[in-house]
Amino acid sequence: MTRKLGTQGLSVAGIGLGCMSMSHGYGERGDEAESIATIHRALDLGVTLLDTAEAYGPYTNEELVGRAIRGRRDGVILATKFGIVIGAGSLKMDGSPANAKKSVEGSLRRLNVEVIDLYYLHRRDPAVPIEETVGAMKELVEAGKIRYIGLSEVGPETLRRAHKIHPITAVQSEYSLWERGIEESVLPAMRELGVGLVPFSPLGRGYLTGALQSSAEFVAGDFRRNLPRFNDQHMAANQKLVAIVKQVAGRHGATPAQVALAWILAVAPDAVPIPGTRRRKYLDENLAAVSVRLTDGDMAELGRIASMTEGDRYPPAMAQAVER
Ligand SMILES: NC(=O)c1ccc[n+]([C@@H]2O[C@H](COP(=O)([O-])OP(=O)(O)OC[C@H]3O[C@@H](n4cnc5c(N)ncnc54)[C@H](OP(=O)(O)O)[C@@H]3O)[C@@H](O)[C@H]2O)c1
């Protein structure tokens, strides 16, 4: 299954691969050999979109992806991001033109490629007009360093202003059965402008797969410990959501992860989710979601999940960086 991202000519396989957890976010780094084998298997199975960011690691996730695609660049649509200040201690953004120009050089070097296919601003910098940031990204397109421009977690106004400076190919935002905050205002603006959607954390950071019961399962350094939705009270309360996903999955002989992905593919024909995994076993399972056909009844049942979800997505400081 191929899907178009945006209206500038970018086409990718309908499910991509999020590479973050191989080096960052969810506790210990993945086993490097298995992570690289996972990327290779993804490419063998027809995945084209690989997602990373300068901030993952920091830097080491881009290096890992760079090593994995060595000799296999053809057919890969490489997406990375800049704009989060590395080592700032708390979430801080730098969307200045100078940082865009400096960051792209680092990403190109670490990924060991001549051009980045899709370059995102990771979070909008409130101190820099979006016109200036995207103006600098446009210059990177003109210089042949990046091919397409993306924005992550922006609101409709930022998107419209940015799109006037240079066509935006994709917005990457959290979107899943339990996180549908973009539907009200961002998604309509994206559709009006012909901007594609790349849903991140489509498995609810693993929760919607049914694999997580309590925060005791998180090893030291797991970022989910900081998220209200992943405290023990909310993790227990939200098991009722997983029960719905499991029930639907049971009817299809599918897994909850497959249902979570099939729901996105069905509800948003312009979306290319990027489930993250560092293991081939989950990769195989997740890619098979394309053959799960949900019925109208399934969609109605699954559609109840978001409004039943307990717990905020982010703590206040991180929530502030997300526009709606
Ligand atoms: N733009 C942004 O601000 C932003 C923010 C977050 C993420 N992202 C991107 O989005 C990608 C995906 O998001 P995510 O990794 O946060 O969340 P996700 O894809 O919703 O879930 C990933 C988690 O689920 C586990 N998992 C994957 N498949 C599974 C399966 N079939 N059964 C059970 N568990 C499974 C993974 O385990 P293992 O890793 O141990 O295999 C990992 O812990 C990231 O890799 C990153 O590229 C972007």
PDBQT file of the ligand as one rigid body, heavy atoms in Angstrom, charges set to zero:
ROOT
HETATM    1  N1  LIG A 401       7.503  14.398  16.582  1.00  0.00    +0.000 N 
HETATM    2  C1  LIG A 401       7.560  14.046  17.846  1.00  0.00    +0.000 C 
HETATM    3  O1  LIG A 401       7.578  14.892  18.731  1.00  0.00    +0.000 OA
HETATM    4  C2  LIG A 401       7.621  12.576  18.204  1.00  0.00    +0.000 A 
HETATM    5  C3  LIG A 401       7.384  12.170  19.529  1.00  0.00    +0.000 A 
HETATM    6  C4  LIG A 401       7.435  10.792  19.818  1.00  0.00    +0.000 A 
HETATM    7  C5  LIG A 401       7.728   9.876  18.822  1.00  0.00    +0.000 A 
HETATM    8  N2  LIG A 401       7.968  10.308  17.536  1.00  0.00    +0.000 N 
HETATM    9  C6  LIG A 401       8.266   9.359  16.444  1.00  0.00    +0.000 C 
HETATM   10  O2  LIG A 401       7.201   8.418  16.346  1.00  0.00    +0.000 OA
HETATM   11  C7  LIG A 401       7.726   7.094  16.408  1.00  0.00    +0.000 C 
HETATM   12  C8  LIG A 401       6.725   6.149  17.059  1.00  0.00    +0.000 C 
HETATM   13  O3  LIG A 401       6.288   6.641  18.299  1.00  0.00    +0.000 OA
HETATM   14  P1  LIG A 401       6.625   5.962  19.711  1.00  0.00    +0.000 P 
HETATM   15  O4  LIG A 401       7.809   5.072  19.578  1.00  0.00    +0.000 OA
HETATM   16  O5  LIG A 401       6.664   7.081  20.684  1.00  0.00    +0.000 OA
HETATM   17  O6  LIG A 401       5.313   5.160  20.078  1.00  0.00    +0.000 OA
HETATM   18  P2  LIG A 401       4.512   3.929  19.469  1.00  0.00    +0.000 P 
HETATM   19  O7  LIG A 401       4.930   3.655  18.098  1.00  0.00    +0.000 OA
HETATM   20  O8  LIG A 401       3.097   4.243  19.761  1.00  0.00    +0.000 OA
HETATM   21  O9  LIG A 401       4.939   2.748  20.454  1.00  0.00    +0.000 OA
HETATM   22  C9  LIG A 401       6.263   2.307  20.557  1.00  0.00    +0.000 C 
HETATM   23  C10 LIG A 401       6.366   1.380  21.749  1.00  0.00    +0.000 C 
HETATM   24  O10 LIG A 401       5.530   0.247  21.551  1.00  0.00    +0.000 OA
HETATM   25  C11 LIG A 401       6.286  -0.947  21.553  1.00  0.00    +0.000 C 
HETATM   26  N3  LIG A 401       5.734  -1.789  20.471  1.00  0.00    +0.000 N 
HETATM   27  C12 LIG A 401       5.833  -1.590  19.139  1.00  0.00    +0.000 A 
HETATM   28  N4  LIG A 401       5.141  -2.555  18.473  1.00  0.00    +0.000 NA
HETATM   29  C13 LIG A 401       4.599  -3.345  19.407  1.00  0.00    +0.000 A 
HETATM   30  C14 LIG A 401       3.793  -4.495  19.346  1.00  0.00    +0.000 A 
HETATM   31  N5  LIG A 401       3.391  -4.982  18.176  1.00  0.00    +0.000 N 
HETATM   32  N6  LIG A 401       3.412  -5.097  20.504  1.00  0.00    +0.000 NA
HETATM   33  C15 LIG A 401       3.807  -4.601  21.706  1.00  0.00    +0.000 A 
HETATM   34  N7  LIG A 401       4.578  -3.490  21.827  1.00  0.00    +0.000 NA
HETATM   35  C16 LIG A 401       4.971  -2.872  20.691  1.00  0.00    +0.000 A 
HETATM   36  C17 LIG A 401       7.714  -0.534  21.307  1.00  0.00    +0.000 C 
HETATM   37  O11 LIG A 401       8.580  -1.443  21.918  1.00  0.00    +0.000 OA
HETATM   38  P3  LIG A 401      10.129  -1.656  21.461  1.00  0.00    +0.000 P 
HETATM   39  O12 LIG A 401      10.634  -0.317  21.038  1.00  0.00    +0.000 OA
HETATM   40  O13 LIG A 401      10.768  -2.157  22.677  1.00  0.00    +0.000 OA
HETATM   41  O14 LIG A 401      10.148  -2.608  20.346  1.00  0.00    +0.000 OA
HETATM   42  C18 LIG A 401       7.756   0.843  21.968  1.00  0.00    +0.000 C 
HETATM   43  O15 LIG A 401       7.954   0.720  23.359  1.00  0.00    +0.000 OA
HETATM   44  C19 LIG A 401       9.044   7.239  17.173  1.00  0.00    +0.000 C 
HETATM   45  O16 LIG A 401       9.928   6.174  16.885  1.00  0.00    +0.000 OA
HETATM   46  C20 LIG A 401       9.543   8.580  16.672  1.00  0.00    +0.000 C 
HETATM   47  O17 LIG A 401      10.226   8.388  15.433  1.00  0.00    +0.000 OA
HETATM   48  C21 LIG A 401       7.901  11.648  17.229  1.00  0.00    +0.000 A 
ENDROOT
TORSDOF 0
